[in-house]
Amino acid sequence: MNLAGILPAIVTPIDEYEEFAPRSLEVLLERLYEAGVHGVYVSGQTGEGLLGPTAHREQVIEVAIRNTPPDRIVIAHVGSHRTSDAIRLAKHSARLGAAAISSLPPIGAYSLKEVKQYYETLAAATDCPVLVYYFPELSRPIASLEAQRELLTIPNVVGIKFTSFDLYSLSKLKQGGAVVFNGHDEVLAAGLLMGADGGIGSFYNLVPELFVDVYNKAKSGDWDGAIATQSRINELIEIVLRFPMLPAIKTMLSWSGIDCGSCFLPRRRLSADEETRLAALLAQSSFAESLFAKP
């Protein structure tokens, strides 16, 4: 399958007991695919994968793949604190037909040698292509371009989800032949200019059509148009990042009619005052009439 395009890092809807809410995910997926996204990225940081039980994450992957059109892709984030759980999720995802699996490095004080061994084990567990997930705050052992290149030599590791503002390194990884997804929503247009095959991000849940527009304009060479749409996206990001990001995104989805519940503890909900301020800021922005603005 073609590992490219716009892939929302989907939120994981849960109920008041922190149980997976599949119907809400089905509705969200329908909306995202209607907006033209090329697939979804499941159980990553936006999907709070590291906080979810393994069996819970398997259910999320099942619903995502079952509700994805044949011409779109699902990439399953399988990263876990336990390698055995990551392997279990990888095999489950591969059996169901995921286009690829992805993983953060093991979280903790591990050496590059230990991190590489982890990815070697993961890559050997299935025939499903593997994407490394580089996020600087959680990936210190692979912070250097040299370390990332070393991981990309592992058989069956085909690319990287690159959530860093160092777009020079992104371009060097792409020049080396890797599949590269831009990870910071604020710089999708710039990441595509520097060679990224697509983007994976959190705010795609809210305005998927705008990210698809950036991608399509970039692919057609309309960089002025891509930058203009990126600027509008960044207006929204700047508003939302005044609040805890994931609770704010889930709150806005609920305003749009998709009740995704709260986040896993210890993340908190937005307070009533925060909801009021968020709604007021949206009302003063170009998104005042958007689907996710508070009724």
LINJO-V570543 format. One record per pair of residues at least 24 apart in sequence whose ideal C-beta (glycine too) atoms are under 8 Angstrom apart, sorted by the first residue. I is the first residue (numbers start at 1). J is the second residue. Records with the same first field share a line. If there is no record, write none. Layout:
# LINJO-V570543
I->J ; J
This chain:
# LINJO-V570543
1->73 ; 99 ; 100
2->73
3->73 ; 75 ; 99 ; 100 ; 129 ; 131 ; 158 ; 159 ; 179 ; 197 ; 198
4->38 ; 179 ; 197 ; 198
5->37 ; 38 ; 39 ; 73 ; 197 ; 198 ; 215
6->36 ; 37 ; 38 ; 198 ; 199 ; 204 ; 208 ; 211 ; 212 ; 215
7->37 ; 38 ; 39 ; 40 ; 41 ; 73 ; 75 ; 181 ; 198 ; 199 ; 200 ; 204
8->32 ; 37 ; 40 ; 41 ; 200 ; 201 ; 204 ; 205 ; 208 ; 211
9->40 ; 41 ; 44 ; 45 ; 46 ; 47 ; 200 ; 201 ; 202 ; 204 ; 205
10->40 ; 41 ; 42 ; 46 ; 47 ; 64 ; 205
11->46 ; 47 ; 48 ; 202 ; 205 ; 246 ; 249 ; 250 ; 253 ; 260
12->43 ; 47 ; 48 ; 49 ; 52 ; 60 ; 260
13->258 ; 259 ; 260 ; 261
14->260 ; 261 ; 262 ; 263 ; 264
15->261
16->261 ; 262
18->264 ; 265
19->56
20->52 ; 56 ; 59 ; 60
21->259 ; 260 ; 261
22->59 ; 63
24->258 ; 259 ; 260 ; 261
25->60 ; 63 ; 64 ; 67
26->63 ; 67
27->257 ; 258
28->205 ; 253 ; 258 ; 260
29->63 ; 64 ; 67 ; 68
30->67
31->208 ; 258
32->204 ; 205 ; 208
33->68 ; 69 ; 72
35->208 ; 209 ; 212
36->208 ; 209 ; 212
37->72 ; 204 ; 208 ; 211 ; 212
38->72 ; 73 ; 198
39->68 ; 72 ; 73 ; 74 ; 75 ; 99
40->64 ; 68 ; 72 ; 73 ; 74 ; 75
41->74 ; 75 ; 77 ; 102 ; 161 ; 200
42->74 ; 75 ; 76 ; 77
43->76 ; 77 ; 78 ; 89
44->77 ; 102 ; 133 ; 161 ; 200
45->104 ; 135
46->201 ; 202 ; 205 ; 246 ; 249
47->77
48->246 ; 263 ; 264 ; 267
49->77 ; 79 ; 80
50->79 ; 80 ; 81 ; 104 ; 107
51->264
52->264
54->80 ; 85 ; 88 ; 89
57->89
58->89 ; 92
61->89 ; 92 ; 93 ; 96 ; 98
62->96
65->96 ; 97 ; 98
73->99 ; 100
74->98 ; 99
75->99 ; 100 ; 101 ; 102 ; 131 ; 200
76->100 ; 101 ; 102
77->101 ; 102 ; 103 ; 104 ; 133
78->102 ; 103 ; 122
79->103 ; 104 ; 105 ; 106 ; 107 ; 133
81->106 ; 107 ; 108
83->118 ; 121 ; 122
86->118 ; 122
87->121 ; 122 ; 125
90->122 ; 125 ; 126 ; 128
91->125 ; 126
93->126 ; 128
94->126 ; 127 ; 128
98->128
99->128 ; 129
100->128 ; 129 ; 130 ; 131 ; 158
101->126 ; 128 ; 129 ; 130 ; 131
102->130 ; 131 ; 132 ; 133 ; 161
103->130 ; 131 ; 132 ; 133
104->133 ; 135 ; 138 ; 139
105->132 ; 133 ; 138 ; 139 ; 141 ; 142
107->138
110->141
111->141
112->141 ; 142 ; 147 ; 150
114->141
115->141 ; 142 ; 151
116->150 ; 151 ; 154
119->151 ; 154 ; 157
120->154
123->154 ; 155 ; 156 ; 157
124->155 ; 156
127->156
128->156
129->156 ; 157 ; 158 ; 159 ; 179
130->154 ; 156 ; 157 ; 158
131->157 ; 158 ; 159 ; 160 ; 161 ; 179 ; 181
132->157 ; 159 ; 160 ; 161
133->160 ; 161 ; 163
134->160 ; 161 ; 162 ; 163 ; 164 ; 183
135->163 ; 164 ; 183
136->163 ; 164
145->169 ; 172 ; 173
148->173
149->173 ; 176
152->176 ; 178
159->197
161->200
162->191 ; 196
167->191 ; 194
168->194
170->194 ; 195 ; 196
171->195
185->211 ; 233 ; 237
186->230 ; 233 ; 234 ; 237
187->230
188->214 ; 215 ; 230 ; 233
189->214 ; 218 ; 223 ; 226 ; 227 ; 229 ; 230
190->230
192->218 ; 219 ; 226
193->218 ; 223
202->245 ; 246 ; 249
203->233 ; 236 ; 237 ; 240 ; 249
205->249 ; 253
206->236 ; 249 ; 252 ; 253 ; 292
207->233 ; 236 ; 287 ; 290
232->286
235->285 ; 286 ; 287
236->285 ; 287
239->278 ; 281 ; 282 ; 285 ; 287
240->278
242->277 ; 278 ; 281
243->270 ; 274 ; 277 ; 278
244->268 ; 270
248->274 ; 278
251->275 ; 278
252->278 ; 292 ; 293
253->292
255->279 ; 292 ; 293 ; 294 ; 295
256->291 ; 292
257->291
